[in-house]
Amino acid sequence: MFYRSYLETVKKRIEEPRKFIQVILGPRQVGKTTMITQLLHQLTISNLYESADAISATNSA
């Protein structure tokens, strides 16, 4: 399986103790979702994945 080069870097950041959420953003079609899906399968800590793709830019809620 192909793993993104940033996977280990993001994994280390996610495993650090923190009080804030982590947001992954970047241009379309570069592999963000693939990388995070792979990462979530490796983590033993609880997590929640939410996609913001379906949220309209005009939605003020």
C-alpha positions as CSV (number, residue, x, y, z in Angstrom):
1,M,0.0,0.0,0.0
2,F,1.2,3.5,-0.8
3,Y,1.6,5.8,2.2
4,R,1.9,9.6,1.9
5,S,5.3,11.0,3.0
6,Y,3.6,13.2,5.6
7,L,1.8,10.3,7.3
8,E,4.5,9.8,10.0
9,T,4.7,13.6,10.7
10,V,1.0,13.9,11.1
11,K,0.9,10.8,13.3
12,K,3.6,12.2,15.7
13,R,1.6,15.5,15.9
14,I,-1.7,13.7,16.6
15,E,-0.1,11.6,19.4
16,E,1.3,14.7,21.2
17,P,-0.7,15.8,24.2
18,R,-2.9,18.8,23.2
19,K,-6.0,20.7,24.0
20,F,-7.0,21.7,20.5
21,I,-8.3,20.0,17.4
22,Q,-6.2,19.1,14.4
23,V,-7.3,20.3,11.0
24,I,-5.8,19.0,7.8
25,L,-6.3,21.3,4.8
26,G,-4.9,21.7,1.4
27,P,-5.6,21.7,-2.3
28,R,-8.2,19.3,-3.8
29,Q,-7.1,15.8,-4.9
30,V,-3.7,15.7,-3.2
31,G,-4.5,12.7,-0.8
32,K,-5.6,14.3,2.4
33,T,-8.5,12.0,3.0
34,T,-6.5,8.9,2.0
35,M,-3.7,9.8,4.4
36,I,-6.0,10.5,7.3
37,T,-8.0,7.3,6.7
38,Q,-4.7,5.3,6.8
39,L,-3.6,7.2,9.9
40,L,-6.9,6.5,11.8
41,H,-6.4,2.7,11.2
42,Q,-3.0,3.0,12.9
43,L,-4.0,5.1,16.0
44,T,-5.0,3.5,19.3
45,I,-6.4,6.8,20.7
46,S,-10.0,7.7,20.3
47,N,-10.8,9.9,17.3
48,L,-13.5,11.5,15.3
49,Y,-13.3,12.1,11.6
50,E,-15.6,14.8,10.1
51,S,-15.6,15.9,6.5
52,A,-16.5,19.5,5.6
53,D,-16.9,18.7,1.9
54,A,-20.7,18.8,2.0
55,I,-20.9,22.2,3.8
56,S,-22.1,25.0,1.5
57,A,-19.9,28.1,1.5
58,T,-23.1,30.2,1.9
59,N,-24.3,28.2,4.9
60,S,-24.0,30.5,7.9
61,A,-24.7,27.8,10.5
